[in-house]
């Protein structure tokens, strides 16, 4: 059951979550080998603010957030987040694309710029 967020928390209803290498390594058994399942998954999500704590003044219900969780836990219907979770407000998002702005998007960006050494104007 959902409870009200703490004073410094925001309750976000997840709409989309990203999949990154950490999630794949956990599900393949490469990480947490000595722990028993279930394992938490998900570093990034795109969701809608549904409730804010009493001390929250810079976010409001109805805003969309890209959340970059500091701990694995984004694979859930709802998230309780704080400003430490790397929150980015996005106006009228195209969610299917914005979900990639998390760790997966960063991984792809680094791979293209560092791994392929693309020059300005080149396309993949």
HUVENRA-V462890 format. One record per residue. N is the residue number from 1. RES is the residue in three letters. SS is DSSP state (h for helix, s for strand, l for the rest). PSI is psi in radians with two decimals (* if undefined). D_CENTER is the distance of its C-alpha to the mean C-alpha in whole Angstrom. Layout:
BEGIN
n:N res:RES ss:SS psi:PSI d_center:D_CENTER
n:N res:RES ss:SS psi:PSI d_center:D_CENTER
END
This chain:
BEGIN
n:1 res:UNK ss:l psi:2.47 d_center:22
n:2 res:UNK ss:l psi:2.44 d_center:20
n:3 res:UNK ss:l psi:2.85 d_center:21
n:4 res:UNK ss:l psi:2.51 d_center:21
n:5 res:UNK ss:l psi:2.65 d_center:18
n:6 res:UNK ss:l psi:2.94 d_center:20
n:7 res:UNK ss:l psi:-0.56 d_center:21
n:8 res:UNK ss:l psi:0.22 d_center:18
n:9 res:UNK ss:l psi:2.79 d_center:16
n:10 res:UNK ss:s psi:2.33 d_center:14
n:11 res:UNK ss:s psi:2.10 d_center:14
n:12 res:UNK ss:s psi:2.29 d_center:11
n:13 res:UNK ss:s psi:2.00 d_center:12
n:14 res:UNK ss:s psi:2.37 d_center:9
n:15 res:UNK ss:s psi:-0.66 d_center:11
n:16 res:UNK ss:s psi:2.56 d_center:9
n:17 res:UNK ss:s psi:2.63 d_center:6
n:18 res:UNK ss:l psi:2.79 d_center:7
n:19 res:UNK ss:l psi:2.23 d_center:9
n:20 res:UNK ss:l psi:3.12 d_center:10
n:21 res:UNK ss:h psi:-0.61 d_center:14
n:22 res:UNK ss:h psi:-0.79 d_center:13
n:23 res:UNK ss:h psi:-0.76 d_center:12
n:24 res:UNK ss:h psi:-0.70 d_center:15
n:25 res:UNK ss:h psi:-0.63 d_center:17
n:26 res:UNK ss:h psi:-0.84 d_center:17
n:27 res:UNK ss:h psi:-0.41 d_center:18
n:28 res:UNK ss:l psi:-0.06 d_center:21
n:29 res:UNK ss:l psi:0.23 d_center:22
n:30 res:UNK ss:l psi:-0.44 d_center:22
n:31 res:UNK ss:l psi:2.73 d_center:20
n:32 res:UNK ss:l psi:0.66 d_center:21
n:33 res:UNK ss:l psi:-0.49 d_center:24
n:34 res:UNK ss:l psi:0.07 d_center:26
n:35 res:UNK ss:l psi:2.68 d_center:24
n:36 res:UNK ss:l psi:2.46 d_center:24
n:37 res:UNK ss:l psi:2.82 d_center:21
n:38 res:UNK ss:l psi:2.67 d_center:19
n:39 res:UNK ss:l psi:2.50 d_center:17
n:40 res:UNK ss:l psi:2.52 d_center:13
n:41 res:UNK ss:l psi:2.73 d_center:10
n:42 res:UNK ss:l psi:2.06 d_center:7
n:43 res:UNK ss:l psi:-0.42 d_center:5
n:44 res:UNK ss:s psi:2.58 d_center:2
n:45 res:UNK ss:s psi:2.82 d_center:3
n:46 res:UNK ss:s psi:2.19 d_center:6
n:47 res:UNK ss:s psi:-3.11 d_center:9
n:48 res:UNK ss:s psi:2.29 d_center:12
n:49 res:UNK ss:s psi:2.17 d_center:14
n:50 res:UNK ss:s psi:-0.33 d_center:16
n:51 res:UNK ss:s psi:2.56 d_center:18
n:52 res:UNK ss:s psi:2.64 d_center:18
n:53 res:UNK ss:l psi:2.87 d_center:20
n:54 res:UNK ss:l psi:-0.45 d_center:23
n:55 res:UNK ss:l psi:-0.05 d_center:22
n:56 res:UNK ss:l psi:2.09 d_center:20
n:57 res:UNK ss:l psi:-0.30 d_center:21
n:58 res:UNK ss:l psi:0.13 d_center:19
n:59 res:UNK ss:l psi:2.63 d_center:17
n:60 res:UNK ss:l psi:2.74 d_center:18
n:61 res:UNK ss:l psi:2.37 d_center:18
n:62 res:UNK ss:l psi:-0.23 d_center:18
n:63 res:UNK ss:l psi:2.59 d_center:15
n:64 res:UNK ss:s psi:2.46 d_center:12
n:65 res:UNK ss:s psi:2.39 d_center:9
n:66 res:UNK ss:s psi:2.16 d_center:6
n:67 res:UNK ss:s psi:2.22 d_center:4
n:68 res:UNK ss:s psi:1.62 d_center:4
n:69 res:UNK ss:l psi:2.41 d_center:5
n:70 res:UNK ss:l psi:-0.33 d_center:9
n:71 res:UNK ss:l psi:2.63 d_center:10
n:72 res:UNK ss:l psi:2.12 d_center:9
n:73 res:UNK ss:l psi:0.10 d_center:9
n:74 res:UNK ss:l psi:-0.36 d_center:6
n:75 res:UNK ss:l psi:1.25 d_center:9
n:76 res:UNK ss:l psi:2.82 d_center:11
n:77 res:UNK ss:l psi:-0.66 d_center:12
n:78 res:UNK ss:s psi:2.64 d_center:12
n:79 res:UNK ss:s psi:2.44 d_center:10
n:80 res:UNK ss:s psi:2.08 d_center:12
n:81 res:UNK ss:s psi:2.82 d_center:10
n:82 res:UNK ss:l psi:3.08 d_center:12
n:83 res:UNK ss:h psi:-0.36 d_center:13
n:84 res:UNK ss:h psi:-0.20 d_center:12
n:85 res:UNK ss:h psi:0.24 d_center:8
n:86 res:UNK ss:l psi:1.12 d_center:9
n:87 res:UNK ss:s psi:2.36 d_center:9
n:88 res:UNK ss:s psi:2.06 d_center:10
n:89 res:UNK ss:s psi:2.37 d_center:12
n:90 res:UNK ss:s psi:2.16 d_center:13
n:91 res:UNK ss:l psi:2.35 d_center:17
n:92 res:UNK ss:l psi:1.13 d_center:17
n:93 res:UNK ss:l psi:2.80 d_center:15
n:94 res:UNK ss:l psi:1.52 d_center:15
n:95 res:UNK ss:h psi:-0.60 d_center:12
n:96 res:UNK ss:h psi:-0.51 d_center:13
n:97 res:UNK ss:h psi:-0.67 d_center:13
n:98 res:UNK ss:h psi:-0.45 d_center:10
n:99 res:UNK ss:h psi:-0.39 d_center:7
n:100 res:UNK ss:h psi:-0.13 d_center:9
n:101 res:UNK ss:h psi:-0.13 d_center:8
n:102 res:UNK ss:l psi:-2.57 d_center:6
n:103 res:UNK ss:h psi:-0.67 d_center:8
n:104 res:UNK ss:h psi:-0.76 d_center:10
n:105 res:UNK ss:h psi:-0.71 d_center:11
n:106 res:UNK ss:h psi:-0.73 d_center:12
n:107 res:UNK ss:h psi:-0.79 d_center:14
n:108 res:UNK ss:h psi:-0.73 d_center:15
n:109 res:UNK ss:h psi:-0.81 d_center:17
n:110 res:UNK ss:h psi:-0.72 d_center:18
n:111 res:UNK ss:h psi:-0.73 d_center:20
n:112 res:UNK ss:h psi:-0.73 d_center:21
n:113 res:UNK ss:h psi:-0.70 d_center:22
n:114 res:UNK ss:h psi:-0.76 d_center:23
n:115 res:UNK ss:h psi:-0.76 d_center:24
n:116 res:UNK ss:l psi:-0.30 d_center:26
n:117 res:UNK ss:l psi:0.78 d_center:27
n:118 res:UNK ss:l psi:2.42 d_center:27
n:119 res:UNK ss:l psi:2.78 d_center:30
n:120 res:UNK ss:l psi:2.27 d_center:29
n:121 res:UNK ss:l psi:-0.27 d_center:30
n:122 res:UNK ss:l psi:2.66 d_center:29
n:123 res:UNK ss:l psi:2.71 d_center:27
n:124 res:UNK ss:l psi:* d_center:26
END
